[in-house]
Amino acid sequence: MRRGLIIGCLVGLVGLVRASGELPQLPEPNGLSPEARRLIRAKMDRHQSQMSELVWAVILLDYPAVERSAAAIARAPRALEPGTELAALTPYFFEQQDLLRRRASRLARAARDRNGLEMGTAYKLVAETCVDCHVAYLNPPAGK
């Protein structure tokens, strides 16, 4: 039931994005300078595109495309590294980038093995990481 709800929401979201012709943007984060926000956006453009491709590939069970996209995400270096202009981002934010890479690797293996059920489980973990990273970016969780 939950899996169906998650996939239904993703299909709806992707449909809206396709209909509008543009990708939604995150709201502005608290505590980041305009320079830091500009830097983050510039570095995350490719990531946004990769994740959009991955959503469609998973929903359509396009195993080769899922394997390709997930493996590219897993191999990619961190988009962002801690530094002075990103000092407002918590260590948790950077940990989520590393977790995304591990989870994307699991997703790529499931796609390579043509295991649709494992692919769904692995994608759910990737999506969970996305949400956690966005929360850490917009409003860092207390104690993380």
C-alpha atoms as one frame of an Amber mdcrd trajectory, in Angstrom:
protein
   0.000   0.000   0.000   2.730   2.493   0.987   4.779   1.603  -2.079   1.739
   2.237  -4.277   1.153   5.591  -2.620   4.794   6.625  -3.045   4.854   5.587
  -6.690   1.494   7.277  -7.289   2.811  10.525  -5.819   5.972  10.306  -7.918
   4.007   9.665 -11.098   1.778  12.647 -10.313   4.741  14.899  -9.585   6.578
  13.843 -12.707   3.390  14.389 -14.726   3.065  17.922 -13.390   6.699  18.650
 -14.190   6.281  17.331 -17.706   3.081  19.341 -18.232   4.643  22.574 -17.025
   7.869  22.018 -18.942  10.014  23.072 -16.014  11.383  21.518 -12.875  10.191
  22.785  -9.503  12.655  24.771  -7.422  13.346  24.385  -3.727  12.391  27.337
  -1.554  15.175  29.604  -0.329  17.040  28.154   2.669  17.465  29.903   5.989
  20.945  30.951   7.051  22.763  30.820   3.706  24.222  33.847   2.009  23.133
  34.685  -1.549  26.648  33.727  -2.712  26.383  30.292  -1.083  22.931  29.736
  -2.598  24.235  30.683  -6.060  27.190  28.289  -5.690  24.966  25.445  -4.538
  22.485  25.939  -7.379  25.255  25.980  -9.969  26.746  22.761  -8.650  23.403
  20.990  -8.279  22.063  21.584 -11.812  23.437  18.282 -13.149  22.217  16.448
 -10.051  18.666  17.681 -10.607  18.745  16.465 -14.194  20.133  13.062 -13.198
  17.491  12.568 -10.534  14.683  13.478 -12.936  15.951  10.935 -15.462  16.182
   8.331 -12.718  12.577   8.854 -11.566  11.220   8.188 -15.060  13.459   5.191
 -15.610  12.379   3.577 -12.324   8.674   4.223 -12.872   8.837   2.760 -16.382
  11.034  -0.180 -15.250  13.633   0.773 -17.840  16.356  -1.380 -16.296  19.237
  -0.271 -18.546  18.411   3.414 -17.980  18.071   2.901 -14.207  21.391   1.078
 -14.086  23.090   3.808 -16.139  21.601   6.722 -14.168  22.042   5.180 -10.732
  25.618   4.131 -11.484  26.445   7.671 -12.669  25.042   9.095  -9.425  26.942
   6.513  -7.376  30.244   7.310  -9.132  29.888  11.068  -9.126  32.085  13.003
  -6.725  30.321  14.994  -4.053  28.595  17.939  -5.662  29.439  20.055  -2.632
  32.264  19.989  -0.109  32.370  21.726   3.254  33.997  25.139   3.008  33.726
  28.657   4.262  30.951  29.689   1.855  28.996  26.575   2.895  29.680  26.800
   6.624  25.946  27.078   7.363  25.358  23.579   5.976  25.566  20.917   8.661
  27.793  17.832   8.505  24.538  15.872   8.172  23.992  17.501   4.765  27.344
  16.209   3.533  26.712  12.763   5.046  23.518  12.565   2.997  25.521  13.058
  -0.205  27.630  10.032   0.688  24.572   7.996   1.649  22.980   8.861  -1.695
  25.980   7.420  -3.503  25.761   4.136  -1.556  22.024   3.848  -2.079  22.324
   4.679  -5.786  24.888   1.888  -6.084  22.374  -0.547  -4.571  19.777   0.682
  -7.053  22.173   0.181  -9.974  22.847  -3.420  -8.851  19.123  -4.158  -8.602
  18.583  -2.790 -12.119  21.552  -4.769 -13.457  20.022  -7.926 -11.932  16.585
  -7.023 -13.382  15.112  -7.342  -9.890  12.099  -5.034  -9.967  11.109  -5.530
  -6.325  14.606  -4.790  -5.046  14.792  -1.865  -7.446  11.628  -0.423  -5.883
  13.034  -0.845  -2.385  16.374   0.675  -3.379  14.684   3.605  -5.105  12.570
   4.256  -2.017  15.823   4.609  -0.044  17.261   6.957  -2.672  14.109   9.115
  -2.493  14.298   9.117   1.313  17.868  10.391   1.073  16.748  13.160  -1.284
  14.138  14.356   1.181  16.570  14.213   4.124  19.181  16.169   2.173  16.647
  18.826   1.166  15.534  19.159   4.789  19.167  19.560   5.853  19.627  22.219
   3.160  16.470  24.209   3.898  16.212  23.839   7.644  18.946  21.786   9.295
  17.571  19.253  11.796  18.462  19.887  15.432  21.461  17.861  16.533  22.429
  16.754  13.048
